[in-house]
Amino acid sequence: MFLNAVVLVLREILEAALLISVLLVFTHLFQKSWDRSFVLRTSWVAYSIVVGCLGAAAYSHYTPQISEMFDYVGQEIFNASVHLISFILILVLVFFVPSNRLAQRVSRRSQVAALCMIGIVMFAIIREGSEIMQYVGGIASQAENFTPVMLGGFIGAGIGVSTGVLLFYGLINLSVSWSFRVSLILLCLIAGNMGSQAVLLLTQADWLPYTPIAWNTSAVLPENSIVGHLLYALIGYEATPSVLQVSIYLLGIILIIVSPLFGKAWPQQHSLAGEN
Amino acid sequence: MRSIRLFLIASIVATLILFNFVAALQGYQSSMNEADILFDNQMLDLARLVSNLDVSNASSKDLRLGNDLAFQIWSGEQLLAASNNAPEQALQNFNPGFEYTNFDGYRWRTFTRFEAPLNRWVIVAERTDLRFVLAENVVLQSILPLLLGIPLVGLLIWVIVSHGLRPLQQLSSDLKNKGASDLSPILSADSRIELDQVIESINGFIQRLSTVMEREKRFSADAAHELRTPMSALKVQLHNLSKEIDANDESFLQLQQGVDRMQHLIEQLLSLYRATPEQFANNCKTLDLYKITQDQLADLYPNFEKKRQNIELIGDSSDIEADQFALETLLSNLLVNANRYTPEGGEIVVGIHDLGDEICLSVEDNGPGIPDSEKTRVFDRFYRVDSKDDSSRSPGCGLGLTIVSHIAELHHARVELKDSSFASGSAFCVYFKKKR
């Protein structure tokens, strides 16, 4: 029970913590070049987490009713939608935000960017939070499981949040241009992961056709190993992904690479160093 | 803006949690493995014990054991003895060693042993779920303090980091509380090695700034002082000239106006630099603001009369701690200012009000007033409000209000520029600390 709780909570918290850290790094990097709307202060994360937690509580409360929808695949469809919305919000973020004050309509675009980030964090909390609430709520209701599950949950959450905090401080202490590059690459992987998860859930709901398995690395790196869980949280690692999942994953990465924001990361003359 | 304190606390606590919790997980796994070995050893002992059991008794097939343990003793195909919870058939194949099996709705860990001298097979079994829970409870008890200690450790780190950053905070507040005119060096009595260089650099900078400012002040004061003599000579020459030529000649009048203006500028520059903190501190004494205001009004009355302005003084005698010369200069500047910018026949009210903690000196007029956009700039040196009325241009030089704010600052008083209570015009209010 203890180890299961650690693994489940760690997996969910780590995924959310990495996402929040990367977006906070963006907030930090663009503070000077974006419009100073209130959401660009760090407090936006707090609001998103609070709203996300309320959403997660509501979702886990109504899970039985949601599961019965769409011929009993309601939960898969709901989760897939949340993943897809997050995937689209990340794309909007990297395609439409201003990367410097010279960009046109900075104010409007900054607000769009801020709303995207609020949305991404909120949906991540709803997604991960509801899974934790359902698991902990279900298991901890049995008296003998309470202590191991709670202890495991705290340890998993502690490791996840600490990794997020260290990633955030690690990234903002890099040089501005490297901090921007690494955050963008992480955002690429997170977006690919979201897209791939959405495809997996829609396939499970029979809304998408089954495609052959692209590869099987379960012998080399099993999904349920510690490294497997870490890689899942970081890059969405799966030992047996389908061809469609891999395609969507790559599509997500390619879309971010061709985005204007990614373009700003590499040529020396456009680096953000001069702006900050 | 990034906080050093937040960075230190968050990253230290995060590192501590990460390493402690990962270590706890590692400890959990190795403790569970050790517990497994311990339980296996117990089964081994149990098997040895059971193998010597007397099986002649009929009740030996229904021996009572706890729920978590079971055993069987076989001789060939015959069951010689068993615990009451063991099934009829053999718990395990007759292969010596540890294995797993399922019966009675649970999963069991089994140990099979052949007792050669007695020609018996002994099989003991233990419920895996119960032994796991038992082991886990023991191991988790050792992890619990680690978890409960984290808030305490976090608090300690917060206190230590805050304490460690105190010299930096002290330096920051020293710099913040330093008055604009305070160019004394920062004392580093409670300094740290890491801050010594910073304090040294700041003090060096203050020293250079002080030297430059002193040089500038001396230059202006000396220049103004040195200019007084030729200026007096010029005035005498002008007076003599007025007897030789027509005194109403346009060029002569302009020359006279120019000389007056230059003399005023020199006097004002001298007033500005005479009001230094050192001199001020030496000459401070208790003065009646009302009385001094009355005297100044009397001195300047001809100016108001010339412009047919109606001037009124309201209020009561109020004592303040001030330098007489500086206070007179402040008053004369405010009054001259009101006289200059109020049109002919205008109204001027000078008030002295006791506000409890403060004494407010106000000079209000019904002149054109000062646009909001210029209100913050009127106290700047050589700044003059644009006026369409040419008569107000002479002989002002834009130093009057700078002197007023400078003298107010020396008296720890504050100057506010407000709209006058008349339909138009300005009100200059100086709030002096009341003498206790």
Boltz contact constraints between the chains, C-beta under 6 A:
constraints:
  - contact:
      token1: [A, 2]
      token2: [B, 136]
      max_distance: 6.0
  - contact:
      token1: [A, 148]
      token2: [B, 136]
      max_distance: 6.0
  - contact:
      token1: [A, 151]
      token2: [B, 140]
      max_distance: 6.0
  - contact:
      token1: [A, 154]
      token2: [B, 147]
      max_distance: 6.0
  - contact:
      token1: [A, 155]
      token2: [B, 21]
      max_distance: 6.0
  - contact:
      token1: [A, 158]
      token2: [B, 17]
      max_distance: 6.0
  - contact:
      token1: [A, 158]
      token2: [B, 21]
      max_distance: 6.0
  - contact:
      token1: [A, 159]
      token2: [B, 18]
      max_distance: 6.0
  - contact:
      token1: [A, 159]
      token2: [B, 21]
      max_distance: 6.0
  - contact:
      token1: [A, 162]
      token2: [B, 14]
      max_distance: 6.0
  - contact:
      token1: [A, 162]
      token2: [B, 17]
      max_distance: 6.0
  - contact:
      token1: [A, 162]
      token2: [B, 18]
      max_distance: 6.0
  - contact:
      token1: [A, 165]
      token2: [B, 10]
      max_distance: 6.0
  - contact:
      token1: [A, 165]
      token2: [B, 14]
      max_distance: 6.0
  - contact:
      token1: [A, 166]
      token2: [B, 14]
      max_distance: 6.0
  - contact:
      token1: [A, 169]
      token2: [B, 11]
      max_distance: 6.0
